[in-house]
Amino acid sequence: MSIFVPSDFDPGPKSLKHWKTLKGKELRRFLNYDGFVTMWLVEQELPDQHKGVFTLFLKLACGIRILGDESLCGPYNEDAKTLLDQFKEESVNMLGEHFVVFVVHTLSHLADDCKLHGHLDNFSAYL
């Protein structure tokens, strides 16, 4: 797989079985790039009652993508907030209450923070 990854992305993608040991830089890459294909492939293997994981991932990824882009975070802030709120609500239904820990809950406030401070790179450790 690493032969398809530009050298700008170091290290290459890791298997999902290592998700607990991913560093922030690797998680950002997954959210912005690798996750789209990976989560689509994962959903293809799930039984019908667990379908929807890919759509749930898209809501998270698109909301964060909007807030992380200087030109998008202002005009599409409310759209990002809606996507992240939907992610939070639907993840409780799909993944259980234990999934919505403090970090997931704070996603609903992220759009408001971007209204005050601009895109994510201005005020977060999301680099």
Buried (B, 14 or more C-beta within 10 A) or exposed (E): EEEEBEEEBEEEBBEBEEEEEBEEEBEBBBBEBBBBEBBEEBBEEEEEEEEBBBBBBBBBBBBBBBBBBEEBBEEBBEBBBBBBBBBBEBBBEBBEEEEBEEEBEEBBEBBEBBEEEBBBBEEBEBE
